[in-house]
Amino acid sequence: MSGNPNQLKRSLNATMLWGLGVGYVISGMYFGWNLGLEKGGTLGMGLATLFITLMYITFTFSYTELACAIPKAGGAFDYADRTLGKHWAFFAGMAQNIEFIFAPPAIAFAIGAYFNLFFPQFSILSIAVTAYILFTALNISGVKAAATFELIITIMAVGELLLFAGITLPHFDAAHLQKNALPNGWQGIFASIPFAIWFFLGIEGVANVAEETKNPQKTILKGFGSAILTLVLLCILTFAGSVGVAGWEAVVYTKEGAPSDSPLPLALSHIVTGNNFLYHMLVTVGLFGLIASFHGIILAAGRSTFEFGRARFAPVWLGRVNSRFRTPSNALLANMIIGIVALLTGKTSEIIILSVLGALTLYIISMIALLRLRQKEPGLSRPFRAPFYPAFPLMALLLAIISFIAMMIYNFRLTWLYLGILLIGYILFRLFHKRS
């Protein structure tokens, strides 16, 4: 490309965006969500999931308006910068960075644990660190290659979930949904919210590749819209197929009584024997879902950090494009280092909570930015407009605020840690930030 050396290359189509959108999220179908059942039971987790699904549908179709009108790599950061000013933009950008940088370590740990089952001679941590290095290198090599890989592995992961539903749903029994359906009372609904969010966390990452998308004003709508509809369908099928086989306890606890991060194999174990070919195939191919999300979120995180640096809200070297590959290599390498440090803490569940808090902050600020942009720039070209405006963005905003409050109540210490990170970052920003 001629012109700005810090301009990213446009090479993505709608199918690749669908692959990225579904791929960012799909690991949430394979692990983690089932632990919400321990908090809320079938009814509590089911209602929390319904509540969060509504939030993501209204948010996604509202966020798409912003992504089409302002197709830049920074996503929520750029939207807030244009509508609410640099201070709100800083918080949006920091929240987005926290979400995208801290989600991959948790997934990397799951990948390490998965490979360790087959190759016990390698430690979980060494496998996770190796995965970080390999997939960061793939992302540096070029966005088209990275997105093509993401599309292939996402299709395989989606196919596996559909196969899982095909095997389990014939054994579905509604009576299993009623077993101990609300073990901790109505408060279990709110305690389940972080795990319901894990079903969809990261879908907004599609907006961060808008600058690398061909004809973004049309392509983003197709990619974003088809991705969220695919994920809602997979969420329903996975939840029903898992819990409907033998009740929620069967997909939360192992035979030894310990909580498990593997709900799908646990559900299958009640249908097929341990030596069954389908069981082994599904358990093995389940790794694709983890890799798809790990790789996809690394890609989105690189763009988020890159834009933060390009706008000089962070060290300017983060905002430089690799002259050979036209990718944000500095940002990708910096994120990898932070992710590996997070891995070394071993506190994966707490890392997930920090990521969710970042996501909810992003949702709140971006919906305010959308409402403000409609007032501030009514004549701006909007190839896509949020349906049922202002109901959709207002509903997404309200549900995100309620979710954040619930997260604060049930994760008080981590919420203050998260707010402390934002505050320290903001103080440094005020001291050193300079516009170019």
KACORHU-V404351 format. One record per backbone hydrogen bond with DSSP energy under -0.5 kcal/mol. NH is the residue of the N-H (numbers start at 0). CO is the residue of the C=O. Records with the same first field share a line. If there is no record, write none. Layout:
NH = CO, CO
This chain:
6 = 3
8 = 325
10 = 8, 211
11 = 211
16 = 12
17 = 13
18 = 14
19 = 15
20 = 16
21 = 17
22 = 18
23 = 19
24 = 20, 21
25 = 21
27 = 24
28 = 25
29 = 25, 26
30 = 26
32 = 27, 30
34 = 31
35 = 32
36 = 33
37 = 33
38 = 34
39 = 35
40 = 36
42 = 180
43 = 39, 180
44 = 40
45 = 41
46 = 42
47 = 43
48 = 44
49 = 45
50 = 46
51 = 47
52 = 48
53 = 49
54 = 50
55 = 51
56 = 52
57 = 53
58 = 54
59 = 55
60 = 56
61 = 57
62 = 58
63 = 59
64 = 60, 61
65 = 61
66 = 62
67 = 63
68 = 64
69 = 65
71 = 69
74 = 71
76 = 73
77 = 74
78 = 74
79 = 75
80 = 76
81 = 77
82 = 78
83 = 79
84 = 79
88 = 84
89 = 85
90 = 86
91 = 87
92 = 88
93 = 89
94 = 90
95 = 91
96 = 92
97 = 93
98 = 94
99 = 95
100 = 96
101 = 97
102 = 98
103 = 99
104 = 100
105 = 101, 102
106 = 102
107 = 103
108 = 104
109 = 105
110 = 106
111 = 107
112 = 108
113 = 109
114 = 110
115 = 111
116 = 112, 113
117 = 113, 114
118 = 114
121 = 118
126 = 122
127 = 123
128 = 124
129 = 125
130 = 126
131 = 127
132 = 128
133 = 129
134 = 130
135 = 131
136 = 132
137 = 133
138 = 134
139 = 135
140 = 136
141 = 137, 138
145 = 141
146 = 142
147 = 143
148 = 144
149 = 145
150 = 146
151 = 147
152 = 148
153 = 149
154 = 150
155 = 151
156 = 152
157 = 153
158 = 154
159 = 155
160 = 156
161 = 157
162 = 158
163 = 159
164 = 160
165 = 161
166 = 162
167 = 163
168 = 164
170 = 167
171 = 168
172 = 243
175 = 172
176 = 172, 173
177 = 173, 174
178 = 175
179 = 177
180 = 177
182 = 179
184 = 181
187 = 184
188 = 185
189 = 185
190 = 186
191 = 187
192 = 189
194 = 191
195 = 191
196 = 192
197 = 193
198 = 195
199 = 196
200 = 196
202 = 199
204 = 201
205 = 202
206 = 203
207 = 204
208 = 205
209 = 206
211 = 208
212 = 209
213 = 11
215 = 212
217 = 214
218 = 214
219 = 215
221 = 217
222 = 218
223 = 219
224 = 220
225 = 221
226 = 222
227 = 223
228 = 224
229 = 225
230 = 226
231 = 227
232 = 228
233 = 229
234 = 230
235 = 231
236 = 232
237 = 233
238 = 234
239 = 235
240 = 236
241 = 237
242 = 238
243 = 239
244 = 241
245 = 241
246 = 242
249 = 246
250 = 247
251 = 248
252 = 248
253 = 257
256 = 253
259 = 251
263 = 29
265 = 261
266 = 262
267 = 263
268 = 264
269 = 266
270 = 267
271 = 267
275 = 272
279 = 275
280 = 276
281 = 277
282 = 278
283 = 279
284 = 280
285 = 281
286 = 283
287 = 284
288 = 284, 285
289 = 285
290 = 286
291 = 287
292 = 288
293 = 289
294 = 290
295 = 291
296 = 292
297 = 293
298 = 294
299 = 295
300 = 296
301 = 297
302 = 298
303 = 299
304 = 300
305 = 301
306 = 302
307 = 303
308 = 304
309 = 305
310 = 306
311 = 308
312 = 307
313 = 307
317 = 314
318 = 315
319 = 316
321 = 326
325 = 321
328 = 326
329 = 319
331 = 327
332 = 328
333 = 329
334 = 330
335 = 331
336 = 332
337 = 333
338 = 334
339 = 335
340 = 336
341 = 337
342 = 338
343 = 339
344 = 340, 341
345 = 341, 342
347 = 345
350 = 346
351 = 347
352 = 348
353 = 349
354 = 350
355 = 351
356 = 352
357 = 353
358 = 354
359 = 355
360 = 356
361 = 357
362 = 358
363 = 359
364 = 360
365 = 361
366 = 362
367 = 363
368 = 364
369 = 365
370 = 366
371 = 367
372 = 368
373 = 369
374 = 370
375 = 371
376 = 372
379 = 376
388 = 385
390 = 387
391 = 387
393 = 389
394 = 390
395 = 391
396 = 392
397 = 393
398 = 394
399 = 395
400 = 396
401 = 397
402 = 398
403 = 399
404 = 400
405 = 401
406 = 402
407 = 403
408 = 404
409 = 405
410 = 406
414 = 410
415 = 411
416 = 412
417 = 413
418 = 414
419 = 415
420 = 416
421 = 417
422 = 418
423 = 419
424 = 420
425 = 421
426 = 422
427 = 423
428 = 424
429 = 425
430 = 426
431 = 427
432 = 428
433 = 311
